[in-house]
Amino acid sequence: MSTVFSKSRPGREGVWPEKPKTEPIDFLPGGLLREGSPRLPSLSELDVVRHFTELSRKNYGVDGNFYPLGSCTMKYNPKFTEEVAALPGFARLHPLTPQLPGGGDMTAGALEVMYEMERFLCEITGMDAFTLHPMAGAHGELTGALMIAAYHADKGNKKTKIICPDSAHGTNPASAHIAGFEVVSIASKDGIIDPEALAAAIDDETAGVMMTVPNTLGLFERHLPEIVALCRKVDALLYYDGANLNAILGKLRVGDAGFDVVHVNLHKTFATPHGGGGPGSGPVGVSQRLIPYLPISRVTRDEAGRYSLSYDHPKSIGYVAPFYGNFGIVLRAYAYILRLGREGLTRVSEAAVLAANYLRKRLADVIEVPYDRTCMHEFVVSAARLATEKNVRALDIAKALLDKGYHAPTIYFPLIIKEALMIEPTETESKDTLDAFVADLCDILALAETDPEAVRACPTTLPVGRLDETHAARAMEITDDL
Ligand SMILES: *Cc1c(COP(=O)(O)O)cnc(C)c1O
């Protein structure tokens, strides 16, 4: 694989119907003009097309193969949602398109989508109101934590701490910290929150408790009623990290369980894939007592059925995003929810949980599953024994999977399991795919016993082998020797 620069040949260029006239530029101040050449490669059109086509083939995506990346929900994403998002009436709508007084409004359709989407999410989660503005899961957490802070400040409560169990997603303590709270960590017991540890840690200064459910072990929290009661006693708000809502859709409504805040990742559960650096959306739902603090703007509907944006919410935490969040992602999720309906969404979580438990059961014979009991949408296995006995670590197994054509699972996360590999099959993979994955992973584990060196040498089929990832990110050197 060579770089576009090494393919450059002086004088080679694309085909122009007519040579562009290069007039001297005289309207820019002299200081802004480039002195030397921009050092662009000289290539024909075909060279360029082939170069980028070759690169695109090296790109790994869920459209190409299985992607069991725990915590990231890389599931098949239906193409019809892309078509909906590309409809020109939506795609070409500028966020500053004026709202015309008295109807005939060019933004009415978009506002209706946002309004209805908020109602859908309320119905799905049992919360009382939603904001669609946050642009990622972690951004939703920050929004939620800021609302918790605003609630307590408004009531005159002196609250400084947020409690996070050690099985929470790493973004939870980070978001609480950025919102100005001191983070108190509590140890989980038997893989889930221990109400006794929570009772010992919670006090009058506790502003809230942030829970990831299912937690990062893929386990459901069984002590929700005790946890809710403990929070209520000290007026601490209860936060539900619902990034992985595909585990509970149609089964549990977060609001009914007593939570005050929830964020959901539309780019995991509702059509858009997570990862890949694309835009995301992390709407946040709240219970009645947090409604005044929701970000602005809010979408309203009057009695005549007209939609508008309202900004007059004096207790609001203000703006958290430019305009209205990532509307295109909201639109895809809206289409997905309408298409699947109540029954379809329930089947999503049933299939996700079934697929994870099927894989867990099959893998439990060949690799250690530290909490080997019914999981939700994902589970964690450990390569600790192989690491000790054969010096084959989770990293080596992940690299060997690349050679078999898979994206690696999430590794070394959660931190509470040694040599962790976190696997999420998602609701959209067939049994054939899961069986093939088991067979390939079994091959790797067998090889680790007989020829550990061969596993440590992987990957051998890719353009690059093992990189120093820190160095590669901070001091990238591009060479043609790949
Ligand atoms: C993915 C995820 C997040 C963070 O979402 P981003 O959109 O990546 O910021 C938070 N919590 C959990 C449990 C997640 O799986």
The ligand as an SDF file (V2000), in Angstrom:
LIG
                    3D

 15 15  0  0  0  0  0  0  0  0999 V2000
  -21.1430    4.3300   24.3520 C   0  0  0  0  0  0  0  0  0  0  0  0
  -21.4590    4.5660   25.7670 C   0  0  0  0  0  0  0  0  0  0  0  0
  -21.3600    5.8550   26.3310 C   0  0  0  0  0  0  0  0  0  0  0  0
  -20.8060    7.0480   25.5990 C   0  0  0  0  0  0  0  0  0  0  0  0
  -21.4360    7.3630   24.4070 O   0  0  0  0  0  0  0  0  0  0  0  0
  -20.6780    8.2930   23.3360 P   0  0  0  0  0  0  0  0  0  0  0  0
  -21.6930    8.6120   22.3250 O   0  0  0  0  0  0  0  0  0  0  0  0
  -19.5420    7.4750   22.8260 O   0  0  0  0  0  0  0  0  0  0  0  0
  -20.1940    9.5160   24.0660 O   0  0  0  0  0  0  0  0  0  0  0  0
  -21.7480    6.0080   27.6440 C   0  0  0  0  0  0  0  0  0  0  0  0
  -22.1780    4.9610   28.3720 N   0  0  0  0  0  0  0  0  0  0  0  0
  -22.2690    3.7250   27.8790 C   0  0  0  0  0  0  0  0  0  0  0  0
  -22.7630    2.6140   28.7350 C   0  0  0  0  0  0  0  0  0  0  0  0
  -21.9050    3.4670   26.5530 C   0  0  0  0  0  0  0  0  0  0  0  0
  -21.9900    2.2210   26.0730 O   0  0  0  0  0  0  0  0  0  0  0  0
  1  2  1  0
  2  3  1  0
  2 14  2  0
  3  4  1  0
  3 10  2  0
  4  5  1  0
  5  6  1  0
  6  7  2  0
  6  8  1  0
  6  9  1  0
 10 11  1  0
 11 12  2  0
 12 13  1  0
 12 14  1  0
 14 15  1  0
M  END
$$$$
